Amino acid sequence: MTNNNERTKMPDTLTHDESLDTSGFLCPLPVYQAGQVLIRLAPGQVLRLVTTDRGSLQDIPALARQRGDELLAVEDHGATQLFWIRKNA
């Protein structure tokens, strides 16, 4: 896990406050670890999540909905998936 002190500018104009790479982990670990990071973030901060578990394409949007957070973007690159999630109040 990488903790960014400064917001990182993404090529597609998305920024994030913290990044979590769960590559190699299967469900439920990406969901669990993302939830733990989101708990720590302040409202409005953004988590960039990298996964390699294709099930995350359904699991992470469900996590965001259940927590009341905003799923800003999803990129599916086949072997990897990227998610940007903004923590809501």
N, CA, C and O atoms as a DFTB+ gen file, in Angstrom:
356 C
 N C O
     1  1       0.836      -1.160       0.000
     2  2       0.000       0.000       0.000
     3  2       0.891       1.236       0.000
     4  3       1.895       1.302       0.709
     5  1       0.503       2.196      -0.800
     6  2       1.250       3.433      -0.888
     7  2       0.426       4.546      -0.279
     8  3      -0.751       4.696      -0.608
     9  1       1.008       5.311       0.583
    10  2       0.328       6.448       1.157
    11  2       0.911       7.695       0.521
    12  3       2.099       7.981       0.671
    13  1       0.079       8.432      -0.184
    14  2       0.539       9.635      -0.867
    15  2       0.242      10.848      -0.004
    16  3      -0.905      11.068       0.384
    17  1       1.261      11.634       0.299
    18  2       1.044      12.858       1.052
    19  2       0.463      13.945       0.171
    20  3      -0.248      14.826       0.655
    21  1       0.758      13.891      -1.113
    22  2       0.212      14.850      -2.049
    23  2      -0.735      14.125      -2.981
    24  3      -0.553      12.945      -3.278
    25  1      -1.743      14.840      -3.437
    26  2      -2.655      14.239      -4.411
    27  2      -1.884      13.987      -5.697
    28  3      -1.072      14.812      -6.117
    29  1      -2.142      12.852      -6.312
    30  2      -1.454      12.453      -7.528
    31  2      -2.356      12.719      -8.719
    32  3      -3.502      12.269      -8.737
    33  1      -1.867      13.432      -9.702
    34  2      -2.641      13.744     -10.895
    35  2      -2.636      12.539     -11.811
    36  3      -1.573      12.036     -12.172
    37  1      -3.819      12.068     -12.192
    38  2      -3.949      10.944     -13.096
    39  2      -3.993      11.469     -14.532
    40  3      -4.440      12.592     -14.766
    41  1      -3.537      10.673     -15.485
    42  2      -3.545      11.117     -16.880
    43  2      -4.917      11.529     -17.364
    44  3      -5.031      12.420     -18.205
    45  1      -5.969      10.896     -16.847
    46  2      -7.325      11.220     -17.281
    47  2      -7.999      12.240     -16.369
    48  3      -9.228      12.299     -16.309
    49  1      -7.222      13.029     -15.673
    50  2      -7.633      14.112     -14.779
    51  2      -8.169      13.640     -13.431
    52  3      -8.523      14.477     -12.600
    53  1      -8.240      12.347     -13.184
    54  2      -8.630      11.878     -11.857
    55  2      -7.428      11.985     -10.923
    56  3      -6.289      11.738     -11.319
    57  1      -7.705      12.353      -9.688
    58  2      -6.648      12.425      -8.688
    59  2      -7.013      11.491      -7.543
    60  3      -8.167      11.092      -7.389
    61  1      -6.009      11.151      -6.745
    62  2      -6.286      10.313      -5.583
    63  2      -5.403      10.732      -4.427
    64  3      -4.329      11.307      -4.608
    65  1      -5.888      10.427      -3.233
    66  2      -5.169      10.760      -2.004
    67  2      -4.381       9.576      -1.477
    68  3      -3.353       9.747      -0.820
    69  1      -4.867       8.370      -1.767
    70  2      -4.176       7.163      -1.332
    71  2      -4.375       6.089      -2.387
    72  3      -5.400       6.048      -3.068
    73  1      -3.379       5.221      -2.511
    74  2      -3.421       4.136      -3.486
    75  2      -3.268       2.805      -2.754
    76  3      -2.475       2.681      -1.821
    77  1      -4.042       1.812      -3.195
    78  2      -3.976       0.476      -2.630
    79  2      -3.869      -0.517      -3.777
    80  3      -4.711      -0.522      -4.675
    81  1      -2.841      -1.355      -3.756
    82  2      -2.636      -2.375      -4.785
    83  2      -2.893      -3.737      -4.158
    84  3      -2.125      -4.195      -3.311
    85  1      -3.974      -4.380      -4.578
    86  2      -4.322      -5.700      -4.059
    87  2      -4.053      -6.775      -5.105
    88  3      -4.675      -7.838      -5.076
    89  1      -3.144      -6.511      -6.017
    90  2      -2.812      -7.477      -7.060
    91  2      -2.440      -8.817      -6.439
    92  3      -1.674      -8.886      -5.479
    93  1      -3.006      -9.889      -7.014
    94  2      -2.709     -11.229      -6.538
    95  2      -3.658     -11.734      -5.468
    96  3      -3.668     -12.928      -5.166
    97  1      -4.461     -10.843      -4.886
    98  2      -5.415     -11.245      -3.851
    99  2      -6.768     -11.543      -4.466
   100  3      -7.192     -10.875      -5.409
   101  1      -7.443     -12.547      -3.929
   102  2      -8.789     -12.896      -4.367
   103  2      -9.805     -12.443      -3.335
   104  3      -9.460     -12.157      -2.188
   105  1     -11.053     -12.382      -3.754
   106  2     -12.159     -12.030      -2.877
   107  2     -12.130     -12.941      -1.643
   108  3     -11.941     -14.150      -1.774
   109  1     -12.307     -12.392      -0.496
   110  2     -12.822     -11.064      -0.162
   111  2     -11.737     -10.038       0.168
   112  3     -12.063      -8.927       0.586
   113  1     -10.464     -10.375      -0.005
   114  2      -9.389      -9.470       0.445
   115  2      -9.388      -8.095      -0.229
   116  3      -9.223      -7.102       0.479
   117  1      -9.563      -7.970      -1.562
   118  2      -9.586      -6.608      -2.126
   119  2     -10.699      -5.742      -1.531
   120  3     -10.495      -4.559      -1.259
   121  1     -11.863      -6.332      -1.335
   122  2     -12.991      -5.596      -0.762
   123  2     -12.681      -5.222       0.695
   124  3     -12.876      -4.076       1.099
   125  1     -12.211      -6.173       1.459
   126  2     -11.904      -5.925       2.867
   127  2     -10.835      -4.836       3.016
   128  3     -11.001      -3.894       3.791
   129  1      -9.741      -4.976       2.269
   130  2      -8.651      -4.004       2.388
   131  2      -9.078      -2.617       1.916
   132  3      -8.701      -1.617       2.527
   133  1      -9.859      -2.544       0.839
   134  2     -10.355      -1.248       0.370
   135  2     -11.240      -0.617       1.433
   136  3     -11.145       0.583       1.687
   137  1     -12.099      -1.412       2.054
   138  2     -12.952      -0.896       3.119
   139  2     -12.158      -0.344       4.286
   140  3     -12.519       0.684       4.860
   141  1     -11.070      -1.028       4.639
   142  2     -10.228      -0.556       5.741
   143  2      -9.563       0.781       5.415
   144  3      -9.457       1.649       6.281
   145  1      -9.122       0.946       4.186
   146  2      -8.517       2.222       3.785
   147  2      -9.578       3.320       3.761
   148  3      -9.329       4.429       4.233
   149  1     -10.744       3.026       3.221
   150  2     -11.804       4.037       3.153
   151  2     -12.226       4.499       4.534
   152  3     -12.574       5.667       4.705
   153  1     -12.206       3.625       5.516
   154  2     -12.539       4.014       6.891
   155  2     -11.580       5.096       7.384
   156  3     -11.989       6.027       8.077
   157  1     -10.302       4.967       7.021
   158  2      -9.269       5.911       7.477
   159  2      -9.314       7.251       6.750
   160  3      -8.903       8.268       7.309
   161  1      -9.803       7.267       5.517
   162  2      -9.794       8.497       4.736
   163  2     -10.803       9.504       5.276
   164  3     -11.809       9.138       5.883
   165  1     -10.511      10.773       5.042
   166  2     -11.441      11.835       5.398
   167  2     -12.493      11.960       4.292
   168  3     -12.218      11.630       3.138
   169  1     -13.685      12.431       4.635
   170  2     -14.696      12.636       3.596
   171  2     -14.142      13.496       2.458
   172  3     -13.480      14.509       2.684
   173  1     -14.431      13.064       1.240
   174  2     -13.967      13.785       0.050
   175  2     -12.661      13.262      -0.506
   176  3     -12.327      13.538      -1.658
   177  1     -11.912      12.509       0.291
   178  2     -10.660      11.959      -0.215
   179  2     -10.946      10.776      -1.135
   180  3     -11.987      10.126      -1.036
   181  1      -9.988      10.512      -2.036
   182  2     -10.169       9.502      -3.074
   183  2      -9.142       8.384      -2.922
   184  3      -7.952       8.627      -2.721
   185  1      -9.636       7.159      -3.023
   186  2      -8.801       5.960      -3.036
   187  2      -8.682       5.457      -4.464
   188  3      -9.683       5.321      -5.168
   189  1      -7.463       5.183      -4.888
   190  2      -7.209       4.505      -6.163
   191  2      -6.871       3.058      -5.807
   192  3      -5.910       2.795      -5.085
   193  1      -7.672       2.127      -6.322
   194  2      -7.534       0.710      -6.004
   195  2      -7.163      -0.060      -7.262
   196  3      -7.781       0.114      -8.313
   197  1      -6.143      -0.919      -7.148
   198  2      -5.737      -1.810      -8.235
   199  2      -6.038      -3.234      -7.801
   200  3      -5.666      -3.643      -6.701
   201  1      -6.716      -3.998      -8.668
   202  2      -7.019      -5.392      -8.371
   203  2      -6.659      -6.261      -9.578
   204  3      -6.494      -5.770     -10.695
   205  1      -6.545      -7.550      -9.321
   206  2      -6.367      -8.518     -10.407
   207  2      -7.452      -9.591     -10.347
   208  3      -7.430     -10.540     -11.130
   209  1      -8.388      -9.447      -9.435
   210  2      -9.507     -10.380      -9.279
   211  2     -10.681      -9.841     -10.085
   212  3     -11.241      -8.800      -9.740
   213  1     -11.061     -10.535     -11.154
   214  2     -12.137     -10.080     -12.037
   215  2     -13.453      -9.899     -11.287
   216  3     -14.297      -9.103     -11.697
   217  1     -13.630     -10.630     -10.196
   218  2     -14.830     -10.459      -9.393
   219  2     -14.948      -9.073      -8.789
   220  3     -16.032      -8.646      -8.392
   221  1     -13.822      -8.372      -8.721
   222  2     -13.832      -7.010      -8.177
   223  2     -14.681      -6.064      -9.015
   224  3     -15.150      -5.042      -8.513
   225  1     -14.880      -6.392     -10.279
   226  2     -15.700      -5.534     -11.142
   227  2     -17.142      -5.455     -10.634
   228  3     -17.834      -4.475     -10.909
   229  1     -17.600      -6.462      -9.906
   230  2     -18.907      -6.410      -9.267
   231  2     -18.776      -6.052      -7.783
   232  3     -19.600      -5.314      -7.242
   233  1     -17.744      -6.573      -7.136
   234  2     -17.606      -6.417      -5.688
   235  2     -17.309      -4.988      -5.254
   236  3     -17.887      -4.508      -4.279
   237  1     -16.419      -4.303      -5.960
   238  2     -16.023      -2.947      -5.538
   239  2     -17.163      -1.948      -5.739
   240  3     -17.399      -1.131      -4.849
   241  1     -17.888      -1.972      -6.876
   242  2     -19.056      -1.082      -6.969
   243  2     -20.082      -1.362      -5.866
   244  3     -20.698      -0.431      -5.347
   245  1     -20.269      -2.633      -5.506
   246  2     -21.195      -2.981      -4.425
   247  2     -20.708      -2.410      -3.091
   248  3     -21.505      -1.906      -2.299
   249  1     -19.399      -2.489      -2.847
   250  2     -18.827      -1.913      -1.629
   251  2     -19.111      -0.421      -1.562
   252  3     -19.541       0.088      -0.527
   253  1     -18.873       0.278      -2.658
   254  2     -19.098       1.728      -2.690
   255  2     -20.570       2.048      -2.414
   256  3     -20.876       2.947      -1.631
   257  1     -21.470       1.318      -3.051
   258  2     -22.906       1.547      -2.827
   259  2     -23.283       1.307      -1.363
   260  3     -23.987       2.114      -0.757
   261  1     -22.815       0.205      -0.808
   262  2     -23.166      -0.143       0.568
   263  2     -22.637       0.874       1.573
   264  3     -23.284       1.159       2.581
   265  1     -21.448       1.419       1.287
   266  2     -20.846       2.397       2.203
   267  2     -21.376       3.804       1.959
   268  3     -21.188       4.684       2.800
   269  1     -22.033       4.034       0.826
   270  2     -22.485       5.382       0.483
   271  2     -21.394       6.215      -0.136
   272  3     -21.497       7.441      -0.174
   273  1     -20.333       5.564      -0.631
   274  2     -19.230       6.275      -1.281
   275  2     -19.509       6.405      -2.774
   276  3     -20.423       5.768      -3.298
   277  1     -18.729       7.222      -3.447
   278  2     -18.926       7.483      -4.864
   279  2     -17.848       6.783      -5.690
   280  3     -16.656       7.037      -5.517
   281  1     -18.276       5.911      -6.577
   282  2     -17.355       5.258      -7.514
   283  2     -17.165       6.218      -8.679
   284  3     -18.061       6.397      -9.503
   285  1     -15.980       6.838      -8.740
   286  2     -15.719       7.863      -9.741
   287  2     -15.405       7.285     -11.115
   288  3     -15.827       7.830     -12.135
   289  1     -14.663       6.177     -11.139
   290  2     -14.268       5.590     -12.418
   291  2     -13.816       4.159     -12.210
   292  3     -13.364       3.772     -11.132
   293  1     -13.954       3.386     -13.276
   294  2     -13.479       2.002     -13.308
   295  2     -12.771       1.815     -14.646
   296  3     -13.294       2.184     -15.698
   297  1     -11.579       1.239     -14.591
   298  2     -10.855       0.866     -15.809
   299  2     -10.593      -0.625     -15.756
   300  3     -10.002      -1.127     -14.800
   301  1     -11.036      -1.333     -16.787
   302  2     -10.822      -2.773     -16.887
   303  2      -9.781      -3.013     -17.971
   304  3     -10.044      -2.797     -19.154
   305  1      -8.599      -3.459     -17.562
   306  2      -7.508      -3.722     -18.491
   307  2      -7.279      -5.219     -18.674
   308  3      -6.187      -5.647     -19.046
   309  1      -8.316      -6.010     -18.411
   310  2      -8.198      -7.453     -18.552
   311  2      -7.553      -8.088     -17.342
   312  3      -8.242      -8.624     -16.475
   313  1      -6.242      -8.033     -17.278
   314  2      -5.515      -8.637     -16.152
   315  2      -5.586      -7.779     -14.897
   316  3      -5.441      -8.292     -13.788
   317  1      -5.805      -6.488     -15.059
   318  2      -5.905      -5.589     -13.907
   319  2      -7.138      -4.706     -14.046
   320  3      -7.608      -4.404     -15.143
   321  1      -7.635      -4.310     -12.889
   322  2      -8.764      -3.393     -12.829
   323  2      -8.377      -2.248     -11.902
   324  3      -7.731      -2.452     -10.873
   325  1      -8.780      -1.049     -12.283
   326  2      -8.508       0.131     -11.466
   327  2      -9.824       0.800     -11.106
   328  3     -10.733       0.909     -11.929
   329  1      -9.906       1.248      -9.855
   330  2     -11.108       1.898      -9.343
   331  2     -10.698       3.178      -8.629
   332  3      -9.673       3.214      -7.947
   333  1     -11.489       4.216      -8.784
   334  2     -11.321       5.442      -8.026
   335  2     -12.586       5.630      -7.227
   336  3     -13.673       5.721      -7.798
   337  1     -12.464       5.691      -5.896
   338  2     -13.603       5.766      -4.994
   339  2     -13.441       7.001      -4.098
   340  3     -12.430       7.157      -3.414
   341  1     -14.449       7.870      -4.116
   342  2     -14.436       9.052      -3.231
   343  2     -15.248       8.731      -1.990
   344  3     -16.404       8.316      -2.078
   345  1     -14.626       8.931      -0.826
   346  2     -15.325       8.713       0.437
   347  2     -16.311       9.839       0.665
   348  3     -15.959      11.017       0.604
   349  1     -17.535       9.464       0.924
   350  2     -18.563      10.447       1.247
   351  2     -18.694      10.564       2.757
   352  3     -18.241       9.696       3.503
   353  1     -19.316      11.641       3.191
   354  2     -19.464      11.896       4.634
   355  2     -20.325      10.855       5.307
   356  3     -20.546      10.926       6.516
